Amino acid sequence: MAHRSEPRFLVLHGLRLKGFAEAGPVAEGAGLDAGEAEDHLRSLAGDGLVSRRDGRVSGWSLTPDGRSEHRRLVGEELEAAGAKAVVHDAYRQFLDLNGDLLAVCTAWQLRPDGEAQVVNDHSDRDYDREVVGRLAAVDEGARPITDDLSAQLDRYGRYASRLGAALDRVRAGEPEWFTKPIIDSYHTVWFELHEDLLCTLGLERSAEGEG
């Protein structure tokens, strides 16, 4: 049976993945109510693990103590679930797909014009349709990975639906849901899954490909 994370940890973990965010996006990624996430953020702030900045851009972020506590908790959870081998294998499979996803994102942003590359203005529907088909193939390849992960750690269970929702919106003619930051675009959620795998295994992006 999949290990279920405590809501307080899910909020801390969600903020670690997003870096800087309001309660709403953290709650959405964690599958919690926004009010519940806000309550946990305020409690975590009282413990010195998160801090809030208000101004032109407002939101929450982890403190140095919060980052240390997150590393401890995510490691403890991985051990308690006995999921390290599964997560490591999923991470390797993810890396095999990651290059394909990045290539598809580039193709979405730039299209060939003779021997040159130009900004894709999405006026060529046949070209866009082909690129969306490539994204769908990446998504299909990612499903077994997220299924294996969620069978061990329940918190991974939302990635498939979030990726699928972004893909559906792209298919419905909303191109911003392919790569736009801030919103839960396909690339945004993919980047978050990548970061989730890294921090769960205690790895750094700079060390990818070593060993």
C-alpha positions in Angstrom: 0.0 0.0 0.0 1.3 3.4 -0.9 2.8 5.6 1.8 0.6 8.6 2.6 2.4 11.8 3.5 1.2 14.1 6.3 -0.5 17.3 5.1 2.1 19.5 6.9 4.9 17.7 5.1 3.1 18.0 1.8 2.9 21.8 2.3 6.6 22.0 3.2 7.5 19.8 0.3 5.3 21.6 -2.2 6.9 24.9 -1.2 10.4 23.4 -1.7 9.4 22.4 -5.2 7.9 25.7 -6.2 10.6 27.8 -4.4 8.3 30.8 -3.9 4.5 30.7 -4.0 1.2 31.7 -2.4 -0.8 29.1 -0.5 -3.1 28.4 -3.5 -0.5 26.9 -5.9 1.1 24.9 -3.0 -2.3 23.5 -2.1 -3.2 22.6 -5.7 0.1 20.7 -6.2 -0.3 18.9 -2.9 -4.0 18.1 -3.3 -5.1 20.1 -0.3 -7.6 22.8 0.4 -6.1 26.3 0.1 -7.2 27.2 3.6 -5.6 24.1 5.1 -2.4 24.9 3.2 -2.5 28.5 4.5 -2.9 27.2 8.1 0.1 24.9 7.7 2.2 27.7 6.2 1.5 29.9 9.2 2.3 27.1 11.6 5.6 26.4 9.7 6.4 30.1 9.9 5.9 30.0 13.7 8.5 27.2 13.8 10.9 29.2 11.7 10.7 26.9 8.7 9.1 29.2 6.2 8.9 33.0 5.8 6.5 35.3 4.0 7.3 38.3 1.8 4.7 40.9 1.0 5.0 43.6 -1.6 4.9 43.9 -5.4 5.4 40.1 -5.5 4.1 38.3 -2.4 4.5 34.7 -1.3 6.1 32.1 0.9 9.5 30.4 0.8 11.6 28.1 2.9 14.1 29.4 5.4 17.5 27.8 5.6 16.2 25.8 8.6 13.2 24.9 6.5 15.4 23.5 3.8 17.3 21.4 6.3 14.2 20.1 7.9 12.8 19.2 4.5 15.9 17.2 3.6 15.5 15.3 6.9 11.8 14.6 6.5 12.0 13.6 2.8 14.8 11.2 3.6 12.9 9.7 6.5 9.8 9.3 4.4 11.7 7.6 1.6 13.2 5.1 4.1 9.8 4.5 5.9 8.2 3.7 2.6 11.0 1.5 1.4 10.8 3.3 -1.9 14.4 4.3 -2.6 15.0 1.7 -5.3 11.7 2.4 -7.0 12.2 6.2 -7.0 15.8 5.8 -8.3 14.6 3.6 -11.1 11.8 6.0 -12.0 14.3 8.9 -12.0 16.5 7.1 -14.5 13.5 6.4 -16.7 12.5 10.0 -16.4 15.9 11.2 -17.6 15.5 9.0 -20.7 12.3 10.9 -21.5 13.5 14.4 -20.4 15.5 15.1 -23.5 12.4 14.2 -25.6 10.3 16.6 -23.6 12.8 19.5 -23.9 13.1 18.9 -27.7 9.3 19.0 -28.0 9.2 22.3 -26.0 11.8 23.8 -28.3 9.8 22.7 -31.3 6.7 24.4 -29.8 8.5 27.7 -29.4 10.5 27.6 -32.7 9.6 26.2 -36.0 11.8 25.6 -39.1 11.7 28.2 -41.9 13.9 26.9 -44.7 17.3 26.5 -43.0 16.5 28.9 -40.2 14.5 28.7 -37.0 11.8 31.3 -36.4 9.4 32.0 -33.5 6.4 29.7 -33.7 3.4 32.0 -34.1 1.1 29.0 -34.2 -0.3 29.9 -37.6 0.7 26.6 -39.1 -1.9 24.2 -37.6 -0.4 21.1 -39.2 3.0 21.8 -37.6 1.4 22.5 -34.2 -0.7 19.3 -34.5 2.5 17.3 -35.1 4.3 18.8 -32.1 1.2 18.2 -29.8 1.3 14.6 -31.0 4.9 14.3 -29.9 4.0 15.8 -26.5 1.2 13.2 -26.2 3.8 10.4 -26.9 6.0 11.8 -24.1 3.0 11.9 -21.8 2.2 8.3 -22.6 5.8 7.3 -21.8 5.6 9.1 -18.5 2.5 7.3 -17.3 4.2 4.1 -16.2 6.8 6.2 -14.3 4.2 8.1 -12.3 2.2 4.9 -11.8 5.2 3.2 -10.3 6.0 6.2 -8.1 2.5 6.6 -6.8 2.2 2.9 -5.9 5.0 3.6 -3.4 4.5 7.2 -2.4 1.0 8.5 -2.6 2.2 12.1 -3.1 3.3 11.3 -6.6 -0.2 10.4 -7.6 -1.2 13.9 -8.7 1.4 14.3 -11.4 -0.3 12.2 -14.1 -3.6 14.1 -13.7 -1.8 17.5 -13.7 0.2 16.6 -16.8 -2.9 15.2 -18.5 -4.9 18.4 -17.7 -2.2 20.6 -19.3 -2.1 18.3 -22.4 -5.9 18.5 -22.7 -5.8 22.3 -22.6 -3.1 22.4 -25.3 -5.2 20.1 -27.4 -8.2 22.3 -26.9 -6.4 25.2 -28.4 -4.8 26.9 -25.4 -1.1 27.1 -26.5 0.1 28.7 -23.2 -0.5 25.5 -21.4 2.4 23.9 -23.2 5.3 25.9 -21.8 4.1 29.0 -20.0 5.7 29.5 -16.5 3.6 30.4 -13.4 0.6 28.4 -14.5 0.5 24.6 -14.3 1.6 24.2 -18.0 3.0 20.9 -19.1 6.5 22.1 -18.8 5.9 23.6 -15.4 4.5 20.4 -14.0 7.3 18.4 -15.7 9.9 20.6 -14.2 8.3 20.1 -10.8 8.3 16.4 -11.1 12.0 16.5 -12.1 12.8 18.6 -9.0 10.7 16.2 -6.8 12.7 13.2 -7.9 16.0 15.1 -7.4 15.2 16.3 -3.9 13.6 13.0 -2.8 16.9 11.2 -3.7 19.1 14.0 -2.3 20.5 14.8 -5.7 21.5 18.1 -7.4 20.8 19.0 -11.0 24.4 19.9 -11.5 25.4 16.3 -10.7 23.0 14.7 -13.2 24.7 12.2 -15.5 27.5 11.5 -13.0 28.1 7.9 -11.8 
